[in-house]
Amino acid sequence: MNQWLELLLTGVVAGLVGSAVTYFFALKQDKEARRRDRTVSHLMEAYRNIEDAVERRQLTDEQLERLETSIAATFLMGSKDAAQKAKDMSIDSEEAKVDMLPLLQQLRKDLRRELGLESHDVEIKFLRLPRNKGKTT
């Protein structure tokens, strides 16, 4: 009887320990997935906002605000290389010679790596169509 009780307790304890370990690993994995989702979301928005501002003759106040917010998000959530390129771009903006392309290329590289996509270095081209300012057809 004593041996049977010992086996039962051993099995219960092992089951509880196994369940606890599995639970904590699942929590860690879930936390990492949520962090990754937040990072990707912020960097995707930053990429879109910066891309929207590239090669425009005149930026609206809204575009400028989104651009500033995106640079801040890159400093906060981006890789070290992306943050350095954002810093370089910020310094260049003080001299009125802003080149946003290096930052966009770095964000693309970081996002593709984070999403598990094939990396590439295809030159980024921007489609800029003329706007019909107030005209209706």
C-alpha positions as CSV (number, residue, x, y, z in Angstrom):
1,M,0.0,0.0,0.0
2,N,2.8,2.4,0.9
3,Q,4.6,1.8,-2.4
4,W,1.4,2.4,-4.4
5,L,0.9,5.7,-2.6
6,E,4.4,6.7,-3.3
7,L,4.0,6.0,-7.0
8,L,0.7,8.0,-7.1
9,L,2.3,11.0,-5.4
10,T,5.3,10.9,-7.7
11,G,3.0,10.9,-10.7
12,V,0.9,13.7,-9.4
13,V,3.9,15.9,-8.5
14,A,5.5,15.2,-11.9
15,G,2.3,16.1,-13.6
16,L,2.0,19.4,-11.7
17,V,5.6,20.3,-12.3
18,G,5.2,19.5,-16.0
19,S,2.0,21.6,-16.2
20,A,3.7,24.5,-14.4
21,V,6.7,24.5,-16.7
22,T,4.5,24.3,-19.8
23,Y,2.4,27.2,-18.5
24,F,5.3,29.4,-17.9
25,F,6.9,28.6,-21.3
26,A,3.5,29.4,-23.0
27,L,3.4,32.7,-21.1
28,K,6.9,33.6,-22.2
29,Q,6.1,32.7,-25.8
30,D,2.8,34.7,-25.7
31,K,4.6,37.8,-24.3
32,E,7.3,37.5,-27.0
33,A,4.6,37.2,-29.8
34,R,2.7,40.3,-28.5
35,R,6.0,42.3,-28.3
36,R,6.8,41.3,-31.9
37,D,3.3,42.2,-33.1
38,R,3.5,45.6,-31.5
39,T,7.0,46.3,-32.9
40,V,6.0,45.2,-36.4
41,S,2.8,47.3,-36.2
42,H,4.7,50.4,-35.2
43,L,7.4,50.0,-37.7
44,M,4.9,49.2,-40.5
45,E,3.1,52.5,-39.8
46,A,6.4,54.3,-39.6
47,Y,7.5,52.9,-43.0
48,R,4.1,53.9,-44.6
49,N,4.3,57.4,-43.2
50,I,7.9,58.0,-44.3
51,E,7.2,56.5,-47.7
52,D,4.2,58.8,-48.0
53,A,6.5,61.8,-47.5
54,V,9.4,60.8,-49.8
55,E,9.8,62.7,-53.1
56,R,6.9,65.0,-52.5
57,R,7.3,68.7,-53.5
58,Q,5.2,70.0,-50.6
59,L,4.2,68.1,-47.5
60,T,1.0,68.9,-45.7
61,D,1.0,69.6,-41.9
62,E,-0.5,66.2,-41.4
63,Q,2.2,64.5,-43.4
64,L,4.9,66.4,-41.4
65,E,3.3,65.4,-38.1
66,R,3.1,61.7,-39.1
67,L,6.7,61.9,-40.3
68,E,7.9,63.3,-37.0
69,T,5.9,60.6,-35.1
70,S,7.4,57.9,-37.3
71,I,10.9,59.1,-36.6
72,A,10.2,59.0,-32.9
73,A,8.7,55.5,-33.3
74,T,11.8,54.4,-35.1
75,F,14.0,55.6,-32.3
76,L,11.8,53.7,-29.8
77,M,11.0,50.5,-31.6
78,G,13.5,50.2,-34.4
79,S,16.8,48.4,-34.6
80,K,20.1,50.1,-33.7
81,D,20.8,50.7,-37.4
82,A,17.4,52.1,-38.1
83,A,17.7,54.5,-35.1
84,Q,21.1,55.6,-36.4
85,K,19.6,56.3,-39.8
86,A,16.7,58.2,-38.2
87,K,19.3,60.3,-36.2
88,D,21.2,61.0,-39.4
89,M,18.0,62.0,-41.1
90,S,17.1,64.3,-38.2
91,I,20.5,66.0,-38.3
92,D,20.2,66.4,-42.1
93,S,16.8,68.0,-41.7
94,E,18.4,70.8,-39.7
95,E,20.5,71.5,-42.8
96,A,17.5,71.2,-45.2
97,K,18.9,68.2,-47.1
98,V,16.8,65.3,-45.9
99,D,17.3,61.9,-47.5
100,M,14.7,59.5,-46.2
101,L,15.7,56.6,-48.4
102,P,18.4,55.1,-46.2
103,L,16.0,54.9,-43.3
104,L,13.3,53.4,-45.5
105,Q,15.7,50.8,-46.7
106,Q,16.7,49.9,-43.2
107,L,13.1,49.7,-42.0
108,R,12.3,47.4,-44.9
109,K,15.2,45.2,-44.1
110,D,14.2,45.0,-40.4
111,L,10.6,44.4,-41.1
112,R,11.3,41.7,-43.7
113,R,13.6,39.9,-41.2
114,E,11.1,40.2,-38.4
115,L,8.3,38.8,-40.6
116,G,10.5,36.0,-41.8
117,L,10.4,37.2,-45.4
118,E,13.1,36.8,-48.0
119,S,15.5,39.7,-47.8
120,H,16.3,41.7,-51.0
121,D,18.0,44.9,-52.0
122,V,15.7,45.9,-54.9
123,E,15.9,49.6,-55.4
124,I,12.8,51.4,-53.9
125,K,10.9,53.4,-56.4
126,F,8.0,55.7,-55.6
127,L,4.8,56.1,-57.6
128,R,3.8,59.7,-57.4
129,L,0.7,60.6,-59.4
130,P,-0.5,64.1,-60.0
131,R,-3.4,65.2,-57.8
132,N,-6.6,66.7,-59.1
133,K,-6.8,69.5,-56.6
134,G,-10.5,70.2,-56.2
135,K,-11.3,69.1,-59.8
136,T,-14.2,66.7,-60.3
137,T,-15.0,64.7,-63.4
